[in-house]
Amino acid sequence: MHCSQVEKRKLSIGIAELQGEQLSEVINIIADSLHSVDPYSEEEIELDIDALDNETLWKLRQYVDGV
């Protein structure tokens, strides 16, 4: 199922509201998809939500909805 621009926007807002360990889990979900992301790096990560595949977007949506 394709993730719409509205859904991506809602997801972005939901991720922006997360803190600490919740954000760490988001990074882990993304790192599983984008192997170029190091989940243990202390550097700030800029996320291009349009670069994520639908499977990753839905995993993120489920996680954000659950917290």
N, C-alpha and C positions, 0 to 999 in steps of 0.2 A: 504494500500500500504506500502510495506517494505522500510525502509530508508537504502540506501547502505552505505558502509564505506566511499566512496568518499563524499557523501552528508553529512554524519556526520562530516567529516573533514572540509568541507566548512562551516558548521554551527558553529563548534568550532572556526574557524577563525573569522567568523562574530561576534560571541558573544564576543570574545576577543577584538574586536575593539570598543565595546560599552562603554559608560561611564554613571555615575550618574543615573538619572531617567530611562534611557534605561535599565541599568543593573537591576534596581529594578523591572522593569516589567518582565524581564527574570526570576528573582527569584520568582515572583508571579506565573508565568506560571508553573514553576517547582514545586512550593509548592502545587499547585492544584493537581498535580500528585503524588508527593512524600510527604506524610503528615509528614514525619520526618524532613522536611526542614521548619525552622521558618523564614518566610519572613521579620520579624522585628528584627532578630538577627543582632548584629554588628560584629559577628565573620565572618571570611573568610570562604567561602564555596568552597569546592573542588568538581567539577562536573565530574562524570563518565558518559559521554554521552551514553555509551553502556548500562547503567542501566535504561535509560528512555524508556518508551514505544513509539511505533510509533506515536500514537495520540499526545503525548507531543512534540515529535521531529518535527512533522509537524506544530504544533502551534508555536513553536519556530522559525521554518523556515519562516513562514508567517510574524511573527513579525520582525525578523531580516531583511527580504527582504523589509519590509515597512518603515524602519527607514533610 
